[in-house]
Amino acid sequence: MSSVKARLLLKAGVIYGTLKAQRYHYVTNLDYTLIMPLIGVGCDFLLPRLSKNLSIETMLLTGYWSGTGTASKEQHVVEPDYKLSFLNIELQLGAAYRFSAENKITPFLHGGFFCNQKFASNGLVSEFYDGESSAMGLRLGFYAGAGVDFPVGKHIARIEANYKTPEINPQKRGDARTDIKSVFGLSASFLF
C-alpha cells in the first residue's frame, strides 16, 4: 500500500467579504462590500497509512476583488460609491477529514492556514495600503469549511462553503489599518 496518494484539485467559486480600513491621512475610514470570483489549482494528498479519511490540501488561488463603499474624510464628510478593486493571489495549506469514505456522497470538514498578496488596480487602494507601490503587503489568516464529495465518472466533484478569519498584516506600519473581515465563500472543485 502506498503511503501517500496525490490528486490534482481544480477549483472555481466566489467569495463575499467586507473591508474596513482606517488611516490617519485625509481619509479616516472606508467601509466596503466586496465580491471576488476565484479560480485555483492544488493537490489533495491522501494518507492511507495514517487514516483513510484524512488528507492534506494545498491550493494556489487567484481572484479579483471589486466593490463599492463609503469613505469618511476629515470633518466627518461621508462620500458614497468609492470604487475599489484589486488582484488577490493566495496560498492555502490545510487538512481535510472525510466522514465516510465508502459512501458515494461523502461529507467533509477542512481547515488550515492561508497567506495572500494583493495588488492594487486603482489609485485609491494603492495609496491607502502603501502610498507608493501597487503591492499591498502580505496578509495571513485561517480558513475552515464544510462540503461534500461525490463521484462524476472516474473523477470526484466537490461542493463546499468556507469561512476565512480576518486577515493579519505582519508588515503593519504606523496607524494605518486595513482589514478584510467576514469572508464567506462557495466553490466547486474537481479532483483528478
Secondary structure by P-SEA (a helix, b strand, c coil): cccbbbbbbbbcccccbbbbbbcccccccccbbbbbbbcbbbbbbbbcccccccbbbbbbbbbbbbbccccccccccccccbbbbbbbbbcccbbbbbcccccccccccbbbbbbbbbbbccaaaaaaccccccccccccccccccbbbbbcccbbbbbbcccccccccccccccbbbbbcccccccccccc
